[in-house]
Amino acid sequence: MDADGTRWEHRSAARVVPPARPRNLARVPFVELADGRLQGVVSSGSDIRRVYVSSITAGTHAYHCSTNNNRPCGGLRGSPCGHLQALAAEAAVQYGADRVARYLQIDLGDGASSGADLPGRLHGRHEPAPAALVFSRFLRHLAYLELPDTTEPIAELHWFPATGAAG
């Protein structure tokens, strides 16, 4: 490791943060802290063929939930729906409740340590957000899961080609 701890920044591989605990992928198959939001894909509770793209914006706590083809969630009635609650709970499992709270700029207070605490501490309102980018990233994520196991570099993921020149 370099003196400043940045050797990994000079490689085409990024560090992977292991999940805080194993997650329920059937309910929330995709969750990420990206683009200033907690966002992800949540399975429908009533239709196995339907998924919802849900997001909570950091700072403002604006939230949105819609199907992957931008039909609004029927559960958004002045407060976060069940899909958003499931997203927050699984994000806390994946990243830890403290990290999710810091990212969203939520004060958990004393003793609060689970994802179930997060939705009740949101003070935002519903603001429509596009679902296409998050759903597209989810589909790309699924495509990587279908790749055969290998220890060799994957061309699509090798962003910084070696130049052969020293220095």
Contacts in CASP RR format, 6 or more apart in sequence:
PFRMAT RR
TARGET T0000
AUTHOR 0000-0000-0000
METHOD contacts of the structure
MODEL  1
MDADGTRWEHRSAARVVPPARPRNLARVPFVELADGRLQGVVSSGSDIRR
VYVSSITAGTHAYHCSTNNNRPCGGLRGSPCGHLQALAAEAAVQYGADRV
ARYLQIDLGDGASSGADLPGRLHGRHEPAPAALVFSRFLRHLAYLELPDT
TEPIAELHWFPATGAAG
1 7 0 8 1.000
8 14 0 8 1.000
8 15 0 8 1.000
11 160 0 8 1.000
12 153 0 8 1.000
12 157 0 8 1.000
12 158 0 8 1.000
12 159 0 8 1.000
12 160 0 8 1.000
17 95 0 8 1.000
19 93 0 8 1.000
19 94 0 8 1.000
19 95 0 8 1.000
20 92 0 8 1.000
20 93 0 8 1.000
20 94 0 8 1.000
20 95 0 8 1.000
20 96 0 8 1.000
21 93 0 8 1.000
22 93 0 8 1.000
23 31 0 8 1.000
23 90 0 8 1.000
23 93 0 8 1.000
23 94 0 8 1.000
24 90 0 8 1.000
24 93 0 8 1.000
26 43 0 8 1.000
27 42 0 8 1.000
27 43 0 8 1.000
27 86 0 8 1.000
27 90 0 8 1.000
28 40 0 8 1.000
28 41 0 8 1.000
28 42 0 8 1.000
28 43 0 8 1.000
28 86 0 8 1.000
28 87 0 8 1.000
28 89 0 8 1.000
28 90 0 8 1.000
29 41 0 8 1.000
29 43 0 8 1.000
29 51 0 8 1.000
29 138 0 8 1.000
30 40 0 8 1.000
30 41 0 8 1.000
30 134 0 8 1.000
30 137 0 8 1.000
30 138 0 8 1.000
30 141 0 8 1.000
31 38 0 8 1.000
31 39 0 8 1.000
31 40 0 8 1.000
31 41 0 8 1.000
31 87 0 8 1.000
31 90 0 8 1.000
31 91 0 8 1.000
31 94 0 8 1.000
32 38 0 8 1.000
32 39 0 8 1.000
32 40 0 8 1.000
32 134 0 8 1.000
32 137 0 8 1.000
33 91 0 8 1.000
33 95 0 8 1.000
33 99 0 8 1.000
33 100 0 8 1.000
33 103 0 8 1.000
34 137 0 8 1.000
35 133 0 8 1.000
36 57 0 8 1.000
36 58 0 8 1.000
36 103 0 8 1.000
37 55 0 8 1.000
37 56 0 8 1.000
37 57 0 8 1.000
37 58 0 8 1.000
37 129 0 8 1.000
38 55 0 8 1.000
38 56 0 8 1.000
38 58 0 8 1.000
38 87 0 8 1.000
38 88 0 8 1.000
38 91 0 8 1.000
38 100 0 8 1.000
38 103 0 8 1.000
38 104 0 8 1.000
39 53 0 8 1.000
39 54 0 8 1.000
39 55 0 8 1.000
39 56 0 8 1.000
39 87 0 8 1.000
39 134 0 8 1.000
40 53 0 8 1.000
40 54 0 8 1.000
40 55 0 8 1.000
40 87 0 8 1.000
40 134 0 8 1.000
40 138 0 8 1.000
41 51 0 8 1.000
41 52 0 8 1.000
41 53 0 8 1.000
41 54 0 8 1.000
41 68 0 8 1.000
41 134 0 8 1.000
41 135 0 8 1.000
41 138 0 8 1.000
42 51 0 8 1.000
42 52 0 8 1.000
42 53 0 8 1.000
42 54 0 8 1.000
42 65 0 8 1.000
42 83 0 8 1.000
42 86 0 8 1.000
42 87 0 8 1.000
43 50 0 8 1.000
43 51 0 8 1.000
43 52 0 8 1.000
44 50 0 8 1.000
44 51 0 8 1.000
44 52 0 8 1.000
50 67 0 8 1.000
51 67 0 8 1.000
51 68 0 8 1.000
51 135 0 8 1.000
52 65 0 8 1.000
52 66 0 8 1.000
52 67 0 8 1.000
52 68 0 8 1.000
52 73 0 8 1.000
52 83 0 8 1.000
53 65 0 8 1.000
53 66 0 8 1.000
53 67 0 8 1.000
53 68 0 8 1.000
53 131 0 8 1.000
53 134 0 8 1.000
53 135 0 8 1.000
53 138 0 8 1.000
54 63 0 8 1.000
54 64 0 8 1.000
54 65 0 8 1.000
54 73 0 8 1.000
54 81 0 8 1.000
54 83 0 8 1.000
54 84 0 8 1.000
54 87 0 8 1.000
55 63 0 8 1.000
55 64 0 8 1.000
55 65 0 8 1.000
55 87 0 8 1.000
55 129 0 8 1.000
55 134 0 8 1.000
56 62 0 8 1.000
56 63 0 8 1.000
56 80 0 8 1.000
56 84 0 8 1.000
56 87 0 8 1.000
56 88 0 8 1.000
56 104 0 8 1.000
56 122 0 8 1.000
57 63 0 8 1.000
57 127 0 8 1.000
57 129 0 8 1.000
58 103 0 8 1.000
58 104 0 8 1.000
58 105 0 8 1.000
59 104 0 8 1.000
59 105 0 8 1.000
60 124 0 8 1.000
60 127 0 8 1.000
61 104 0 8 1.000
61 106 0 8 1.000
61 122 0 8 1.000
61 123 0 8 1.000
61 124 0 8 1.000
62 124 0 8 1.000
62 125 0 8 1.000
62 126 0 8 1.000
62 127 0 8 1.000
62 129 0 8 1.000
63 76 0 8 1.000
63 80 0 8 1.000
63 84 0 8 1.000
63 122 0 8 1.000
63 124 0 8 1.000
63 125 0 8 1.000
63 126 0 8 1.000
63 127 0 8 1.000
64 76 0 8 1.000
64 126 0 8 1.000
64 127 0 8 1.000
64 128 0 8 1.000
64 129 0 8 1.000
65 72 0 8 1.000
65 73 0 8 1.000
65 75 0 8 1.000
65 76 0 8 1.000
65 80 0 8 1.000
65 81 0 8 1.000
65 83 0 8 1.000
65 84 0 8 1.000
66 72 0 8 1.000
66 73 0 8 1.000
66 128 0 8 1.000
66 131 0 8 1.000
67 73 0 8 1.000
67 131 0 8 1.000
68 131 0 8 1.000
68 135 0 8 1.000
69 131 0 8 1.000
70 130 0 8 1.000
70 131 0 8 1.000
70 132 0 8 1.000
72 128 0 8 1.000
73 81 0 8 1.000
73 83 0 8 1.000
74 81 0 8 1.000
75 81 0 8 1.000
75 82 0 8 1.000
75 83 0 8 1.000
76 126 0 8 1.000
78 125 0 8 1.000
78 126 0 8 1.000
80 88 0 8 1.000
80 119 0 8 1.000
80 120 0 8 1.000
80 122 0 8 1.000
84 119 0 8 1.000
85 116 0 8 1.000
85 119 0 8 1.000
88 100 0 8 1.000
88 115 0 8 1.000
88 118 0 8 1.000
88 119 0 8 1.000
89 114 0 8 1.000
89 115 0 8 1.000
89 116 0 8 1.000
89 118 0 8 1.000
91 100 0 8 1.000
91 115 0 8 1.000
91 118 0 8 1.000
92 100 0 8 1.000
92 114 0 8 1.000
92 115 0 8 1.000
92 118 0 8 1.000
93 115 0 8 1.000
95 103 0 8 1.000
97 108 0 8 1.000
97 112 0 8 1.000
97 113 0 8 1.000
97 114 0 8 1.000
97 115 0 8 1.000
97 117 0 8 1.000
97 118 0 8 1.000
98 108 0 8 1.000
98 113 0 8 1.000
100 106 0 8 1.000
100 115 0 8 1.000
100 118 0 8 1.000
101 107 0 8 1.000
101 108 0 8 1.000
101 118 0 8 1.000
101 121 0 8 1.000
104 118 0 8 1.000
104 122 0 8 1.000
106 118 0 8 1.000
106 121 0 8 1.000
106 122 0 8 1.000
107 121 0 8 1.000
108 117 0 8 1.000
108 118 0 8 1.000
108 121 0 8 1.000
112 121 0 8 1.000
147 154 0 8 1.000
END
